[in-house]
């Protein structure tokens, strides 16, 4: 705990014991409010998606906290975040970064071509869960393409090599689940926007859609790729699921930390039947050398302010207590990867241990 904050706490305790006049404590609190602002970079991903929720969060924190100032920063994606956070010692002590359980798996296993070699991820810690990333499933105009297996040998558009979900996870699932690789299929790393363009232009047979989910799998945030394909009224499209059995098989055989998710009928446009995808847990993470006081203040702010800010954005419907504790409640090694400062914030909020709030479906089920 910061020395100045300890001093204020001691003064408050002394006042309660009748040892100090109220004016002394008031002066101490006034000095605390004058503390120099601390700007904390929030490394994100390419502009879009959940950015609007965090920008609102920044404003709310500035209005409610005397010195902490989150600042959103665009990056190339989670691959970039993980690489830079393993090397940049300055950022390790000053920045938070967007990541996920799946992204860290790809990094520590050195899954090519997204990671040239395994990264040392043992030093990463999590502040809280942000959402479950329902990434990514294919959509096509071709009536002959019904299943993922049907994509083999065809031209498809997926995410960039700097993107763990649009690119890395999709490549992993195609490879480990179906034997579809760059050796037998034309896999184009275009990014979600250009991949969708290529589908409309007829250069690829399929591109990717996405949706984010809360930990309870009851709330869904529809991504812009879904709304774009739905707005195209001139051509009939259909979506290709990741069947639950295929997802479970990949998890059992590889340890890939993903959940099978069933999207209820009529949640998405043109979706009259339940639809199966997979998702993993998105995290707000830091290096172990990130200051404990900052980790505490940021996590506390998200617990208290996140849902309020989220109510004004699309992604914010996922910012609930279950999602916040989700990285620490599920049956993989992230359970013990909470930063000490974040843990203190959860304890004070009555959200620890995480099993009090959320009991997940076991991986591979």
N, C-alpha and C positions, 0 to 999 in steps of 0.2 A: 504494500500500500504506500502511496506517495507520502512524503514527510509532511507536506502541508495539510493533506487530508487527515493524517493521523493527529495533527495538532488540533484541527477543528473538532474532531471526535473527542479528544481529551478535554477540550474546553466545554463541550456540551455536557460531558459526564460530570465535570467539576461543577457546572451550573446546577445540574440536577441534585448534586449533593449539597448545594447551598454555599459553595466555596467561591464563586465568582459572580459578579454582577452581570445582568443581561447585556449591558452595553459592550462588554469585552467580547462576548460570543458574537454579537452582531458585527463587530468590527472584523473578527476573524472570518466570518462568512463572507463579508464584503471583499476581503482580500482574496478569498478563494475564487470569487466571481471574476476578479481581475486577472486571473491566471492567463497566461499567453495561450492563444488558441493552438490546438494541435490538429493539423490537417492529416488525415489518414487516407492514402490512396486505396480505392477499391478496384483492383484489377478485374475487369469483367470479360467481355467477349465482343465480337463485332456489334456495332450499334444496332439496337432494336430489341425485340423480345421483352425482357423484364426491366429494361432500363427505366421506363417511366416510373415504376414503383420505387426504385431506389433513388431517383432524383427527388421525388416527393419526400422520401425518407430523409434525405439530406436536409431538406428545408425544415422538416419537423424537428430534427435533432438540433439544428442551429437555433431554433426558437425555444427549445426546452433544456438544452445542456449548456453550461457556461463556457466550456472550452473545447470539447470534442467536435471535430468537423470532418465527417466522411466526405470524400471527393471521388466521384465515379470516373474511371478511366477506361476507354475503349482499348481492347487488345485484339490480337488475331484469333484468340480462342484459348481453350483450356490447355492445349498442347504447349502453346507459347507460355502461358502462366506457369505451368509446372517446370518448364525448362529454365525460365528466368529466375524463379524462386529457389531453385537449387544452387544458383550461382551468385546472385546479386546479394551480397551481405548487407548492403544498405537497405534494400527492400525487405530483407528478412526481419529487420528490426522496426520497420515503419509501415509496411503495407499488408492489407488483407488481399486474398485472391479467390476468385471463383474457381471451383473445382468440383469433383464428384468422386464417388466410390469407384465407378467404372473407369474414370479418367486416370485415377491413381493406379489402378490395376494395369492398365495399358502401359503406363509410364514405368512401373517397377519391373514389368516383364519385358520391357524393351520391344514392344510390338511394332514391327516395321511395316510400312515406311514412315510411320508417324513419330516414332522414337528410334533414333539410330542405335542407341544402347540403353540398357536399364538405367533408370534414374534412382538416386537414393531418396526415397520418400519417408524414411523412418523419422525424419526431423519435422515432418508436417503435423500440425494439429488443427482441429476444427473448432470453430466458435459455435456454429449452429447449422441446422439444415435449412435450405431455402425452398426446395421443391423437389419432386421426383421428375426427372427428365424423361418424358415419353418419346424417345428418339430411337430410331426414326423408321417409318415404314413406307413402302413404295405405293405409288399411284400410277395408273396407266390409262391410256385411251384404247389399248389393244384388247379386244374381247377374247383373244386367244391366250392371254397371259392371266392365269387365275391364281397361281401359287408362286412362291418364291423360287421353286425349282424351275419354273418356266422362264426365268430370267437368264439362265445359263446360256452363254453363247451370243447374247444380245448386247446392245449398247445401252448402258444405264448411266444416270447422272447422280453423283453423291456429293458429300461435302469435301472441303479442302483438307490437305494434309496437316493443317494447323488446327483442325477441329476434331476433338476426341469423339463426339457423338455423331454428328453428321457424316464424318469421315471414318474415324477409327472404329467405333462400335459397329457401324454398318458393315465395314470390311471384315471385322472379326466374326460377326454373325453369319455373313455369307460364306466365309471360309470354313469355320468350325461347324456350322450347322448344315451346310449344303454342298461343300466342296466347290463353291463358286469363287474363283480367283481371277487375278489379272491375266493368268496364263490361258484361261478358257473363256473369258468374258471381257468385253470392252468396258472397263470400269473407269469412268471419267470423273476426276476430282475437280468439280466445277464450283462447289459452294452451292448452298440451297437456292439462291436467287437465279444464278446462271443455269443450274441444273433444271429448274422449272422452265426457264426460257427454252432450253434445249428440247424439253418435252413438247412444248407448244409448237416449236419449229420443226418437229419430226426428226431431230438429230439423235434423240435417244428414245427408247421404248418406255422407260420408267424414271421417275424422279422421287424425291423424298418429301414426306409430310411430317409434322410433329405436333405434339400436344404436351403440356405440362400437367402434372397431377399432384394432389396433396397426398400425404402419407396414408390417409385413410382410404385412398382410392375412391373418394366420393365426389371430389371437386376437380374440375378440369378447366384448363386455360387453353383455348384453341389458338394455335399459332397462325402467323400470317400466311404460311404456305397453304394451310387448309382453306382459309377464306379466299385466297387467290384462285385456287382450283375450283372452288364452289361458285365463284363469280363468273366462271367461264361457262356460259349457258349454251354455247354453240356446239360443244362436243360432249358426248357421254363418257364419263370417266368411272373407274371403279378402283377401290383400294385393295391392296394385297396384305393380308394379316401375317403376323409372326405367330404361328400356332403355339399354344401353351405347352404342348408336348415337346416341340422343338426347342423352346426356350429352356425348359427344365433339363433337357438332354445336354445342352451346351453348358449350363451351370454345373451339372454333375460331373461332366467330363473335363472341364477346364477350370472351374472355380470362378468363372466370370460372375461378378457380383450384380446380377440383375434380377428384377422381379417380373413375373408374368402379370399383366394387367388386362382386365376386360373392360372395355369402354361400353357402357350401357347403350342400348339401341336409341337412336335419335339424339345422341349427344352431339354428334358431328353432322354437318350437312350430308345428304345422300347416304345415310347410314341407318337403314331400317332394321338391321339385326345387330346383336352384340358383336363387338369387334376386338380381336386380341392383338396386343402389342407387348413390348417390354419396356421397363423403365429402371433407372437407378436413382440414387439419392444425390442431389446437388448440394454442395456445401459452401459455406463461407469459411475459408481456411486461412491459416497463418503458419509461419515458421515457429519452431519451439522457442526461438530467441525473441519473439514478439513480446513487448512488455506486458506483464500480468495486469497492471492497472488498466491499460488500454483495452486489453481483451475483455476485462470485466465490464468496463463502461460501454463498449460497443455491443456486447451481448445483452447487457441490461437494457440498452436503448432499443435494440431490436425486439426484445420480449415485450417492452412497454409500448413502443411507438410503431413497430413494424406493422401490426394488424391495422392500426389507424391509417397509416400511409397507404397500406395495401388496399384499403377499402375504396380508394380513389383511383386504382389502377386495375388492369385485368389480371396481372400475375398475383396481386395481393390476396386474392381469394385463397391462395395456397399457403399463406403465411400464418398458419395456426400452430398451436402448441405441439400437436402431434408431429408436424413436419419439422419443427425446430429441434426436437429431441431425437428425430429418426436416425441420424448417423450413429448414435450411441446406444440404440436399442436393438439393432438387428444383428443377426448371427454371422458376423464377419469381424475382422480384426480392427475395424474403425471404432469399435465399442470403447476401447481404452484410449482413444486418440483425442480426447477433449482437452483443450487448453485449460490450465488451472484457473485462470481468470474467468473463463466462460463457465466453468463448473461452479464457481462461487456464485455467479449471477443466477444460474439455474437453481441452485440450492436456496438462495434467498427468495426466489419466485415460487418455491414449492413444486418445482418441476424436476426434482432429482430424488431418487434414481429415475431414469427415463421410463422404466417399465410401469411407473405410476401413471404415465400419460399415454403410452403407446406400446402395444404388443404386436410386432410385425408378423406377417406371414413368412415362414421359413424360406430361405432361398432354395430354389430348385423344386418347389412344390406347385 
